[in-house]
Amino acid sequence: MAVDEGELKRLLRAGLAGDAAAHRAFLALAATALRAYLRSRLRGAPDDVEDILQETLIAVHTKRDTYDPSYPASAWILAIAKYRLIDHVRRLKRRGVAVELDDAEGELSVEGGAEAGTAKRDVARLLEKLPAKQQAAIRLVKLEDRSIREAAAATGLTESDVKISIHRGLKTLMKVVAEEHDAS
Amino acid sequence: MKTDDLIEALSRKLEPAPPPKTGGPLAAALAAGLGVALILLVTFIGMRPDIGTAMMPVMMKAGFSALFSALAIPLTMRLARPGPKGGRMLQILVALGVASLAIAAAALWGEKPEARMHAWMGGGFPWCLVLIPLLATPTAIGLVMLVRTLAPTRLTTAGAAIGAASGGVGAMVYAMYCPVDSVAFVTTWYALAIGFCAAIGAVVASRFLRW
């Protein structure tokens, strides 16, 4: 079953406007479709799927402002997933690992993508690799569900500094996840 | 961490994400690239001595060069975001390059046989192949810095688009020095120089676009 483009786009746009519930639903739908996509591409390495999926979701989240509403949301998330996948393959090749990537253009489908696999790398633990400021901001707001204001008070940062630290931190985290993944 | 927990974490305390402002930074990158190239030209190469009376051919050559930038800049901005390939714009840009070479061939056809070589080569080595890429570099640096802040996913094509866009800017500036005004010379070597810039961009600029 092809992913519901209308629904995906509606949720993405609502999330861009700041609707957290819509954003959560968008990421969940995207995760299902992208997991199915990555599984079909990474036949030889099923263990890598969940790691690259998480890396892709962080990329989708941190770069969501670059979404151009005149294009399909499914093409947009697929382009990001492909990019993360190619980046992954490129790094493996540099380390001398032969990888073959099925290059056929596929339609984004939700078939076989609902069941989550196990990620080898713990994103929460990889936070330790981030600068202290970014680490604290992400931990307090994103993991412990504290408000921006509370996080600002706890860290001594301004509220806008907390927001910037979260944003920058998530971008760094995406890279750290990718690198750790390859080192494994 | 489970993927569901990651999704939960990413959605917490969500802030609205307005589209990035690209118009101002793009204008700044182009203006800075053009300005630095002009300074380089005046400092190290010099304007053509008859620039005062040769405004017409200079403007024609600059306009021809600007055409490439006018196509490659929107293509660059399209490729700076995930999504469709920008195939149509890419095709028009390639068609412009091919048309330039066809115009060169037609112009040479019209020349007397003994004058052809001079009209084509401008009476020496076409230095624009070297100087246009050099004058394009400041613009390319600015465009790479801008595109990096977005999310390019086709890095080679995006790098080539940056190369062509900045090659056009470099050629505009080079036109103020270039002493050869023959149609065949300009449509051949300017187009090839801009194509060369696109090739360098595909190989070099693309490396700096990774995110």
Chai-1 contact restraints between the chains, C-beta under 6 A:
chainA,res_idxA,chainB,res_idxB,connection_type,confidence,min_distance_angstrom,max_distance_angstrom,comment,restraint_id
A,L16,B,A17,contact,1.0,0.0,6.0,A-B,restraint_1
A,A17,B,P16,contact,1.0,0.0,6.0,A-B,restraint_2
A,G18,B,L14,contact,1.0,0.0,6.0,A-B,restraint_3
A,G18,B,P16,contact,1.0,0.0,6.0,A-B,restraint_4
A,A20,B,S11,contact,1.0,0.0,6.0,A-B,restraint_5
A,A20,B,L14,contact,1.0,0.0,6.0,A-B,restraint_6
A,H23,B,S11,contact,1.0,0.0,6.0,A-B,restraint_7
A,H23,B,L14,contact,1.0,0.0,6.0,A-B,restraint_8
A,R24,B,S11,contact,1.0,0.0,6.0,A-B,restraint_9
A,L27,B,I7,contact,1.0,0.0,6.0,A-B,restraint_10
A,A28,B,I7,contact,1.0,0.0,6.0,A-B,restraint_11
A,A31,B,T3,contact,1.0,0.0,6.0,A-B,restraint_12
A,Q54,B,T3,contact,1.0,0.0,6.0,A-B,restraint_13
A,Q54,B,L6,contact,1.0,0.0,6.0,A-B,restraint_14
A,H61,B,L10,contact,1.0,0.0,6.0,A-B,restraint_15
A,K63,B,A151,contact,1.0,0.0,6.0,A-B,restraint_16
A,R64,B,A17,contact,1.0,0.0,6.0,A-B,restraint_17
A,D65,B,A17,contact,1.0,0.0,6.0,A-B,restraint_18
A,D65,B,P19,contact,1.0,0.0,6.0,A-B,restraint_19
A,D65,B,P20,contact,1.0,0.0,6.0,A-B,restraint_20
A,T66,B,R81,contact,1.0,0.0,6.0,A-B,restraint_21
A,T66,B,L150,contact,1.0,0.0,6.0,A-B,restraint_22
A,T66,B,A151,contact,1.0,0.0,6.0,A-B,restraint_23
A,D68,B,R81,contact,1.0,0.0,6.0,A-B,restraint_24
A,Y71,B,G83,contact,1.0,0.0,6.0,A-B,restraint_25
A,A75,B,G83,contact,1.0,0.0,6.0,A-B,restraint_26
A,W76,B,P82,contact,1.0,0.0,6.0,A-B,restraint_27
A,W76,B,G83,contact,1.0,0.0,6.0,A-B,restraint_28
A,A79,B,P82,contact,1.0,0.0,6.0,A-B,restraint_29
A,A79,B,G83,contact,1.0,0.0,6.0,A-B,restraint_30
A,A79,B,T153,contact,1.0,0.0,6.0,A-B,restraint_31
A,I80,B,P82,contact,1.0,0.0,6.0,A-B,restraint_32
A,Y83,B,T153,contact,1.0,0.0,6.0,A-B,restraint_33
A,A116,B,T3,contact,1.0,0.0,6.0,A-B,restraint_34
A,D122,B,M1,contact,1.0,0.0,6.0,A-B,restraint_35
A,V123,B,M1,contact,1.0,0.0,6.0,A-B,restraint_36
A,V123,B,L6,contact,1.0,0.0,6.0,A-B,restraint_37
A,A124,B,M1,contact,1.0,0.0,6.0,A-B,restraint_38
A,V141,B,K13,contact,1.0,0.0,6.0,A-B,restraint_39
A,K142,B,A9,contact,1.0,0.0,6.0,A-B,restraint_40
A,K142,B,R12,contact,1.0,0.0,6.0,A-B,restraint_41
A,L143,B,A9,contact,1.0,0.0,6.0,A-B,restraint_42
A,D145,B,R12,contact,1.0,0.0,6.0,A-B,restraint_43
